[in-house]
Amino acid sequence: MDSKESLDGAVGVPLPGVPVGLEAVYACCRSVYPDQTNPLQVTAVVKFWLGGPDPLDYISMYSNPGDPERHVPPHWHYVSLGLSDLHGDGRVHERNPCSDGPSGFGFELSLRLKKEPTETAPPTWPAALMQGLARYVFQSENTLCSGDHVPWHASLDGSESRIQHMLMCEDPQLHPIATPHGTVNFVQIIGVCAEELQAAQRWNGPGVLELLRSIPVAGGLWLTTDMRRGESIFEINPQLQDEVEKGIDNEGSNLSGVSAKCSWEEIDEMGEPSEPSSPRISKIESEQIRHALRMGLASEKTPLPSISRKESSDMELDLRRSSFQSEVDAQSNFLELGTPRVINTVKININLEAGALLPLALRGRIKHGRHFTFKSLNGDCAITLVSSRVEGAFVDTTHPFGARGPWMQILLTDDFVDIMATDLEALTDPDSIKGDLPKHYRWPDRQLSLTVMPDE
């Protein structure tokens, strides 16, 4: 990438020779920054459509004075160009035959970075961050939208900052636009601490966005990122943690699955495993399971909640792991997993880090009529817990345990959820039981047992 300046142009006056999709985004920015018609830009030296590595043609950088009366600090405002269809000639995105649908992926990224007192020019690291996110979008074809969370596990600017993850929101000044190639939304990146990411995972992104807006130094109304922020919102105002817990109780959790060290075994009448562990999940089977969950387990009834985007999970949005590959037909591939097999007695093994999420899965997912999936890090299996109110599963109250190839489903009735939640209360404080591992839990009348193993 390299820095440059954009073409000049007055508000409302199209720039000559500029592709209409690109001009539409420029015009939107000029409506907010009429005195900055020639902003600094970072540009891909070799364009993506010429074989370059960076999907974004440009990232524009504007100086925003903020709004002191609303506690919005002066900041740099970055806007991407390239996730939407800038050219309309098929060089990057498939041509949209009508203007009603999305232009390209239907959005561009933005980011607001608090200005340091001595800064006279915008830092360029946000451009590299945006290119990284854009590569993920192009490779996975998963779009980003308001409320999504993105685990990054490293300081966004490469420093020692606590701001190491991202949430997404609607840009407060750049509103959706209609272009000849389709519609474009502006999705703003907000840098957050690990505790704030965890709250979004345990509860949901929109709820945590509202908490961030309530704390001026943590983002305020325009959700400005401050890389020097040293405290999470829960350290600034401990009462906000209660808001998260209330939200989980009242609304449930949007975390629908995590990667884990886990396995399942069918137990015979003698209490011994009746067969070897299920074979390793192939990439195709992983895709089949993912799409079955997304499309409702091939059911004509109400589908399961999505396990991506709004119902996002670490399996889906951790950009440091490989994304799922090509789109396939959910129902036909689901059938390829094989005929469901009824299982009478099941033993589950899970590591402590993932097991610590079981109380949340019970309280925030199953109690609210949803599902939760543990996907093995080793590729051995997937284990999905489902509520009796979930339609489309291959288990029911008569046969609560079932397997389709390496995929196990376990149906938990409401009364059993209450029993399990009480018995597993200690997992809410995993440090307190580390010395007792492995920890065994048994429910003989339900034909289910669970062993929580050390993480190592």
N, C-alpha and C positions, 0 to 999 in steps of 0.2 A: 504494500500500500504506500501511497505517497500523498503529500498535501498539495492542494491547488486551490484556486478560487473559482467560483461558479460564474456563469454569464450574468450580466446585469439585466435588470428588467424592472419596470414599475409595477405597482400593485394593479392587478386587473388587466395588464397588458401582456399577452402571450409573448414568450421569447422566440424570436425567429429561428427556424431550423431545429428547434428542440422537439423531440418526440412527444406526442400528446400525453402519454402516461406520465412521463417525467415532468412535463410542464404542469400537469394537474397537481402533483405533489409540491412543486415549487410554488404554485399559486396559493396553495393552502398555507404554506409557511410564510409567504409574503403578506397574507392577511393578518398574521400574528406579528410579524416583524417587518412593517412597511419601510423602516429606515435601514434594513439590512438586506437589501436585494442582492448583495454580492458577498455572501458569507464564506468563511473559510470552509474548505471541504477536504476530506480524506478520500482518495480515489484508488480503485484497484488499478495497479500499473498495467497488468494484462487482464482484460475483462474476462469474466467467467465464460461468456459465450465464444471466446477465442482460446479457451483452454486454460485460463488462469484459475488459481485456487480459491479466490474470494468471490462469493456469490453477489455481494452488494457492489453495484457500480460506484456509488458515492455514499458518504456520510456527511451531511451538512452540520455545521456547528454554529449556533447562534448565542449571543449574549442576552440573557434575560435579566431585567432589573429586579424581578421579584415583586412582591407586594407587602411592604412593611406593615400595613394596617391589618393584614391577614396572616402575619408572621411567616410569609414566604420569603426566604433569603434570596439575594442575587445568585444566579447560577448560570451554568452553561447548559444549553439545550441541544442535544444531538438527535438528528433525524436520519434514518436510513433511507436509501433508494435502491430497490432491486428485488425485494420480496413480492412487490406488486409488479404487474406487467408494464414496464416503462415504454417498450418499443412497439408491441402489438403485431410483430411480424413473425413470431414463432421462434426467434433466436434463443430465448430462454424459457418462456412459458408457452404452453399450448394456447392457441388463439381462442378467445372467448367469442362465440358466435353472436352473443347479445350482451348488452351492457347491464343486465339485471343481476348477473351472478358476480362472484368475486373476481377481481383483477389479479391474476397470478395466484398467490396464496391468500390474497384478500386483505393483507395488512402490511404495514411498515412498522419498524421498531423506533422507539425514542427513549431517551434517558435524560434526566435532569441531575446535574452534578453541582453541588454547592461550590461557589467560588471561594478560593482562598484569598485573603486580603492582598497578597502580593502578586497574584496572577494577572497577567496582561493578555495571555493567550490561552485557549482551551487545551487541556491535556488531550493526547490522542489515544490513550489506552482504551477509552470506551469504544472507539472504532474497531479495535481488534476484538473486543468482547462481542460486539454486534456481529462481526463477521463469523465468529465462532458459533453463535446462536443461529445465524443464517445457514451455515453449513449443516447444522443439525436438522433444520427445517427441510432443506433441499434433499438431504440423504434419507431422512425418515418419512418425509411428507406429512409429518405431524405439525399442525399449525399451533401457534401460541395465542392465547386469549386472556382477557382479564380474569384474574383469580387463579391462574396457573402458578405453580411454584417450580423453581429450577434449582436443584441441589448442585453446587459448583465445587465445594470443598477446597476452595483456595481464595485468597483475597482477590477481589475483582481487579485491583490495580497492581497486583504483584507485591504489595507491601506487607506489613505485619498487621494490617487492619482486621478488625473483627467482622467487617462486612464481607462475607464469603459466600453468600447465596442470593437468589433473586426471587422476587414475586413480580407478577405482571398486573397492570391495571390499564384502564382507558386513559389516554393522555388528556389532561384537563383543558388544554387549549386547542389541540388539533382534533377537530371533530371529523367523523366519517365523511368521505367525499365520494361522488359519483364521477367516473371517468368514462371515456368511450370504450375502454376495455373492461369495465366492471367497477365494483365498489372497492374502496380501500378504507380500512380502519387503522388507527394509530395506537399501538400497544406499547405502553411505557414500561421500561425496566426499573425496578426499585431494588436497590441493594439492601440486604437485611442480614442480621446476625443469625447464628445457628439456632438460638432459642426461638426466634421469630419464625424461621423456617419450620421448626418442629411444631410450633403452634398451628401453622397453616396445614401441615401434614395431619396433625391429630384432629383438628377441627375443620376449617376450610379457609381458602385464600381470601375471599371477600370479607369474611369476618375480621381477619387479621389486618387487612387493608384499612378497615375503619378504625381499628385501634391505633395503627400507625398515624393516621390522619389526626387523631386526637392529641398527639404529642408533637409539638412544633419541632423540637430538636431531632426527632426521629423520622421526619419527612413532612409533617404538616399537611395542609390541604392539597398541595400539589405534589406531595410524595417525592420530595427532592432527596437525592442520595447524598449523604455526608460520610465520606470515607474516613473521617477522623472521629466519628461517633464511637465512644468507648463503652457505652452502656446499652443494653437491650431495653425495650419498652417495659419489660417486667422488672428490671432493676430500677428504672426511673419511677414506675408506678406499680408496686406489687399487686395492687387490687385488680389489675388487668388480667392476671392469671385466673382470677375467679370468673371473669367474663368468658374466658376460653372454656373453663370447665362447665359453666352454665350453658354455653353454646353447644357443647358436645351432648349434654343431657337433653337439651330441648330440640336440637336440630340433627344430631348425629354427626358422624365424621365422614369427611370426603376421602380419607385414606382407604383405598380399596385393596391394597396388596403391597407386599414387600418381598425382596429377595432374602432368603434365609438358609441356614444350614439345617435342613429338615429331611425327614423320611417318614414313610408309613409302612406298617406291617400288618398283614392279616394274621390273627392269632387263632390257633386251633383250640379244641376243647381241653387240651392239656396245658394251655397257657403258653405254648411255644409258637414261634413263627411258622406258618404253614407252608410258606414258599419263599424263595429268595427275594431280595428287594427287587422292585420293578426296574426294567431296563432304563438306560439313560434316555432322556427326552431329546429327540432330534430337533433341529431348527424348524422343520415342517410341523412337528407336533406342538412345539412352542407357539407357532403361529396359529395353529388350529385352536388351541386352548384360549389364546388371547381373543380370537375372533368369536369363539363361542360365548365367552363372557360378555364381549361387547354387544353381540347381536341377540343375546337372550337364550343361549344354549340351544339354538335351533328350534325354539318353541314358537308357536303361533300366538302365545299368550304374552302378557306384559314382559318385556325383556328385563334382564338384569341391568342395574346401573352400569354405565360405561366405566372401564378401568383405565381410560386415558383422558387427557385434557381435564374437564371439570372434575372427574373422579380420578384425578391423577395419582400415580404411585411412583415410588422409587424405581420400580422395574421399568417404568415408561419414560420418566423425565430426567433421570440421572444421566447427564450428557457425557459423563466419563465412562459410560458403558455402551456397548454396541446397541444400536436400535434394532427393533424388529424389522424384517425385510418386507418383501413384496406383499401387496394386498391380494387376498384370496377370497373365494366364496365361502362365507362362514358356515352355512348349513352343510354343504357337501363335504367340506373338510372336517367338520365336527363328526360326521358319520364315519369318516376314515379312521377315527380314533378307536373304533371298534364298538361292539355291543356292550352296554353297561353290565357290569358283573356285581351282583349283590354280595356284600360282605357282612358277616355276622358280628365279628369282634375285631376291633382295630386298636393298634398301639401307634401313637404319634411320638416322634422324637424331634426336638427342636432346640436350637441354641438359645442361650439366655437373652442375648440382645433382641432377637426376634420374639422370643417368648414373652418378653416384657411388654409387647404390644398386644398380647392376648386379652388383657382386661379392657383395653381400648376397643379391640375388635368386637368384643361381646357387648360392651356398653354403647359404643358409638356406631356400630354397624348392624350386628345381628338383632339387637333390641329394636332397631328402627326398620326392620324388614329388609336388610341389605345383605351383601355378601362380603367376604374377605378372603384373599388368597395369599398363601405362602408359596413362593416359587423357589425351588432348590438352587442354591448357588452352584452346586455340582452338576446340575442338569439331571438329577435322579428322578424328580417327581414334582408335582404341584398338588397342593392341598387347599381346597376351597371350602370354607365354612359358609353355610347358607341358612337363612331363616326359613321357618315353615311358611312364611308369607311370600317368599320368592317363587315366582313362576318360572318354568322352563328348566328346572334342575332335573337330573336323572335319579334323585333320591326323594323319598317322601317319608311321612311319619311311620308308615308300615315298615319300610326298608331305609333307615336313616343313613346307612353307609353304602357307598357304591364306588366302583372304579371303572374308568374307561381308559384302558391302557395304563399309562403312568399317572393319570390324573385321578385323584381321590376327592370325592365330595362327602361332606359330613353335614347332615341336617341337625340343627339344634333347636329344639322347641323352646318356647318362652320360659317355661318353668325350669328347664335344664340350664338355660342361660343364667338364670338367677343363682342356681346352685353352683355352677362353675365360677361365676363372678365372685362369689363369696369364698370359694375354696382357693381361687388364684389371686386373692387380694395381695399376697406377699410379693407377687411379681411387679406390682406398681412401684416397688422400691427394690430394684434388682441387686443393688449393692448389699442389701441386708441378707441375701440368701446365697451369695457367691460361695461362702464357706460350706454350704450344705449340698453343693452340686456333686453328682446328679440328683435332681429332685424329682420324686415320683408322685404322680397323682393318679388315683384310680376311682372309677365310678362303675363298680361291678354290675349294678342293676341296669346300666346303660351300655354295657359291653364296650366301654371306652377307657383307655388309659393314656397317660401323657408322661413323658420324661423330658425334663429340661436339662440340657447338657451345658457344660462350660463352653464359652465362645472359642477358646483355643482348641 
